[in-house]
Amino acid sequence: MAPLGTDASVVATYGYPLALVEHVRIVIGEGVIGGVMSSRRALRVDGTTQSARGRLRYHTNSFVAVPILSGADALGAICVTDRVDNQAFTEQDVIILRRFAASAALAIERERAMGSADSYAQAAAIDPLTGIFNRRYLQVRLDEELERSRRHDIPIAVLVIDIDDFKAINDSYGHLIGDVVLKDIAEILRWSVRVFDVCARFGGEEFVIIMPGSTGGSAARIAERIRERIEAYRPADRRLARLHVTVSIGLAVSSADTSVGQVLDRADQALYAAKHGGKNRVSADEQAL
């Protein structure tokens, strides 16, 4: 049952303009609708009681209000007035409306369950610190994209990005500042790629970007843009003005028989070459050239 003092609102009407009542707040426990939701019991007025007289805008004084119940909770209420024949509502009408309310409760619970499932699925796919996708989602998505690339004969470029000397940043400025840097880098990545590219935190200070349909040349240009933007990045906190962040980037492009592990391994090998070559640079796997 909804607690007293909780507000409800009118979400749908028939035969009455929704615009007139959609902004009305209904307090649970007050009035006809609020009382029905609070008591969890149907209310039928046959039009002969004093409390039903003087109802403006209606043809009769008879109405029925039935709660929409789910277990111990009142999810809402169905309220009807003015039978087509202008006769008073009967107990049989209440029984019929209860059936409608039961169906409505099932539909509402289904929508809530689907919404919760979507929320949980999204939460399970998102890295809580940076707000971009996590490693688990990345691997599933990369497998899907590789399958699609094989069907349509289109390449997929993969960038593996690692923050140079990140341990030194944590040691010098603390892990809280390290977290700020990770979040800011993730934001730079998000704004540097196309809307359908997939940015993910692969773990620690390492990120991966999936770029469907990108050739080695176009992916290399984007990788260089990312490297330049991160090199120019300065945290908003003025106390960190001397903090200088760079990244090394490895690039690989899928082939017809490439697996998830293979394309990631090739991008990782290219990243190792960038690190070995002096850091703060982009290195491409030879198959991407």
SVG drawing of the C-alpha trace seen along z (x, -y; Angstrom):
<svg xmlns="http://www.w3.org/2000/svg" viewBox="-31 -28 93 45">
<polyline fill="none" stroke="black" stroke-width="0.4" points="0.0,0.0 1.4,-3.4 2.2,-5.4 0.0,-8.3 1.2,-11.6 2.5,-10.1 1.3,-11.8 -0.2,-10.2 -1.3,-11.7 -3.7,-11.1 -1.9,-9.5 -4.7,-8.5 -8.4,-9.5 -11.2,-8.5 -14.1,-10.8 -12.5,-13.6 -9.6,-15.9 -6.4,-14.7 -5.0,-18.3 -7.5,-19.4 -6.3,-16.9 -2.8,-15.8 -1.2,-18.3 -3.5,-17.5 -1.7,-15.9 -3.6,-13.2 -2.6,-12.6 -2.8,-9.0 -5.4,-8.7 -7.3,-11.8 -10.3,-12.1 -12.0,-9.4 -9.0,-8.2 -6.5,-8.7 -8.9,-6.9 -9.3,-3.9 -5.6,-3.6 -5.1,-3.9 -7.8,-1.4 -7.1,0.9 -10.9,1.4 -13.2,0.6 -15.7,-2.2 -19.2,-2.2 -21.6,-5.0 -25.1,-4.4 -26.0,-8.1 -28.5,-8.1 -26.2,-9.0 -25.8,-12.6 -22.0,-12.5 -22.5,-11.9 -24.8,-14.9 -23.7,-18.0 -20.9,-16.4 -20.5,-18.9 -19.6,-17.9 -21.2,-14.5 -24.6,-13.2 -25.2,-11.1 -24.0,-10.9 -23.0,-7.2 -19.4,-6.2 -16.9,-3.4 -13.3,-3.6 -11.3,-0.4 -7.7,-0.1 -5.0,1.4 -3.2,3.8 0.1,5.7 0.5,7.8 0.5,5.4 1.0,2.3 -1.7,0.1 -0.2,-1.0 -3.1,-3.2 -6.8,-3.3 -9.4,-3.0 -12.3,-5.4 -15.4,-5.4 -18.6,-7.5 -21.7,-7.9 -22.8,-4.6 -23.9,-4.7 -27.5,-4.2 -27.1,-6.7 -28.1,-4.0 -26.4,-3.5 -23.3,-1.3 -23.9,2.2 -21.9,4.8 -21.4,6.6 -19.8,3.5 -17.4,3.5 -16.5,7.2 -15.8,6.3 -13.7,3.3 -11.7,5.5 -10.7,7.7 -9.6,4.7 -7.6,3.5 -5.9,7.0 -4.9,6.8 -3.6,3.3 -1.6,4.4 0.1,7.1 0.9,4.7 2.3,2.1 4.4,4.7 5.7,6.0 6.8,2.5 8.4,1.9 10.3,5.2 11.5,4.4 12.6,1.0 14.5,2.5 16.1,5.1 17.2,2.4 18.7,0.4 20.5,3.4 21.8,4.3 23.1,0.8 24.7,0.7 26.4,4.0 27.8,2.7 29.1,-0.6 32.4,-1.3 31.3,-3.1 34.3,-5.5 34.5,-6.8 30.9,-6.3 32.0,-4.5 31.6,-0.8 33.5,1.8 35.7,4.7 33.0,7.3 30.7,5.3 33.5,4.4 34.4,8.1 30.8,9.0 30.3,6.0 33.6,6.6 32.5,10.1 29.2,8.9 30.9,6.2 33.5,8.7 30.6,11.1 28.9,8.2 32.1,7.2 32.5,10.7 28.9,10.7 29.2,7.3 32.9,7.4 33.8,4.2 36.8,3.5 36.9,2.8 39.6,0.7 40.6,1.2 42.5,-1.4 44.2,-0.4 45.1,-3.5 47.3,-3.5 48.1,-6.5 51.8,-7.0 53.4,-6.7 50.0,-6.7 51.6,-5.2 53.7,-8.3 50.6,-10.4 49.0,-8.4 52.2,-8.5 52.7,-12.2 49.1,-13.5 47.2,-10.7 44.6,-8.3 41.7,-10.8 43.5,-12.9 44.3,-9.8 40.5,-9.1 39.9,-12.6 42.4,-12.1 40.7,-8.8 37.3,-10.4 38.6,-13.3 40.5,-11.1 37.3,-9.0 35.4,-12.2 38.1,-13.2 37.8,-9.8 34.0,-10.1 34.1,-13.5 36.9,-12.5 35.1,-9.6 31.9,-9.0 28.6,-8.4 28.5,-4.8 32.1,-4.0 32.4,-2.2 34.7,-3.5 35.5,-1.3 37.7,-1.1 39.7,2.1 41.2,2.0 43.3,-0.3 44.6,-3.1 43.9,-1.3 41.1,-2.1 39.9,-0.5 37.9,-2.0 36.0,0.1 35.6,-1.7 33.3,0.2 33.9,-0.6 37.2,-2.4 40.2,-1.8 43.7,-1.9 44.3,-5.4 41.1,-7.0 41.6,-5.3 45.2,-6.5 44.0,-10.1 41.5,-9.8 44.1,-8.2 46.5,-11.1 43.7,-13.5 43.1,-11.8 46.8,-11.8 47.1,-15.6 44.0,-16.4 45.2,-14.4 48.7,-16.0 47.0,-19.4 44.7,-18.4 45.0,-20.2 42.8,-19.5 40.3,-22.2 42.0,-22.4 44.6,-25.1 46.7,-23.3 47.4,-20.7 48.6,-23.1 52.0,-21.3 50.3,-17.9 51.2,-16.7 49.3,-13.7 50.2,-11.7 49.0,-8.5 50.4,-5.8 48.1,-4.2 48.2,-0.9 46.1,-0.4 44.9,2.8 42.4,3.5 40.4,6.7 40.6,9.2 38.0,11.7 39.1,14.4 40.1,12.2 38.9,13.3 38.3,10.9 41.5,12.1 43.6,11.8 42.6,8.2 43.0,7.1 46.4,8.8 47.6,7.2 46.5,3.7 48.2,4.5 51.4,5.4 51.2,2.1 50.7,0.3 53.9,2.0 55.8,0.7 54.5,-2.8 55.7,-2.5 59.0,-1.0 59.4,-3.8 59.3,-6.6 55.6,-6.9 53.2,-9.7 52.8,-8.3 50.5,-6.2 51.8,-2.9 49.9,-0.7 50.0,3.0 51.5,3.8 48.3,5.3 46.5,1.9 48.8,0.0"/>
</svg>
